[in-house]
Amino acid sequence: MDTLLAWLFAGGHRKISADRGGETREDLLMNLTPRPNRRRFLSQITAGAGVSTALPARSAKADHHGGGKKLGFALVGLGSLSTNQIAPGLLKTKHCKLAGIVTGTPAKEKVWAEKYGIPESCIYNYENFDSIKDNPDIDVVYVVLPNSMHKEYTIRAAEAGKHVLCEKPMANSAADCEAMIAACQKANRKLAIGYRCQFEPHHVEIMRLAREKSFGDMKIIEAGFGFKIGNPDQWRLKADLAGGGALMDVGIYALQACRYLTGEEPAVISAMEAKTDLEKFNEVDETIVWSMKFPSGVLANCNTTYNFSGVNHCKASCSNGWFGLDPAYGYGGITGKTSKGDLKFESGDQFAGEMDDFAKSINEDKESRVAGEEGLKDLIAIEAIYKSIRTGTPVKLS
Ligand code: NAD
């Protein structure tokens, strides 16, 4: 992974060996290309605020952080994302700080403590995690574990009196999402999902173009995200830990894009799956195409895969033109185009933006734009996609 970071910071484009077996996933997400240092806008288009598709959830009063102090985050699970994106992202935040860690690997404790100055009193393992309730330095627990563990640690964190930021996909089922939302409501704690793209300027801009109908009425969305997954032994290929395959992991970005571009929930979903490597993908999905019809009449055509790269886009075709991103969902290198010209923004750190936004929603006692209800809505659609594949028929959603 050091090699990866060196490559990243050097801005290189050579192939690297990532820790999950191959260059594919990290290469895809790290798709960094040099960006201009200043924001430039299309002459016809001015920047605006993003839109929210989140439903309001019950308010959680920020009882001891009214003054806007930096909130202490504890990361649960110190794998690739925590190590390479979230912890570095925390250093770039204005309203957050890395205050604690939760890990099952003792060797990581010393490394992280030294690197980030974390005192022993803020280092937990999975067994003593619940005693985090007695730690006033930790305000937010950020759950960065395999998908099936999100529910347990979100609920335990809420019961310990902590606000929760949980990685995507929110859980392995809509029912689990509902239980997580209910636990955070009961504890009067805020819950948000790690939908980092919603804090990325190109995505914020296409939300605005959609909302303001800058290119007329939206007609069709095309969106996809996929990559060739490496190591066949990783948890992402185990159904009990991952809950699904490419769709749960990266197809969810294309689904999200369709939902936040339309501002609607799909009314009908139809899906098909192709499985060409039965051994590697015997537990989870490999390649899925799905279509969605939204109540306004917008049609979406989406795809996702774990078996090839080059799928990383979203495009909205409208009555008076089009706009889109390609590549669309990496940590950097997002490129926007429209029928009137290019969209160019400096991307910044999406994780820092996501965490600062959550801190702000806690400090100001406002609902996050990526509250738990957003994760639930994605899981409802994902379950409909899997149901359509199983039954071979379109699924209507109320
Ligand atoms: P990872 O495999 O690199 O790390 C997982 C961590 O969980 C490791 O520290 C591991 O030790 C720990 N763990 C605890 N119990 C485990 C178990 N039973 N099996 C496997 N690992 C266990 O994974 P990651 O890439 O860091 O992903 C973590 C979460 O973050 C996932 O939910 C994933 O979907 C999400 N994620 C989000 C993004 C994003 O851009 N928002 C990117 C990557 C991953």
Residues whose N, C-alpha, C, O or C-beta is under 5 A from the ligand:
A	BS01	NAD	G77 L78 G79 S80 L81 S82 V144 L145 P146 N147 E167 K168 P169 G194 W235
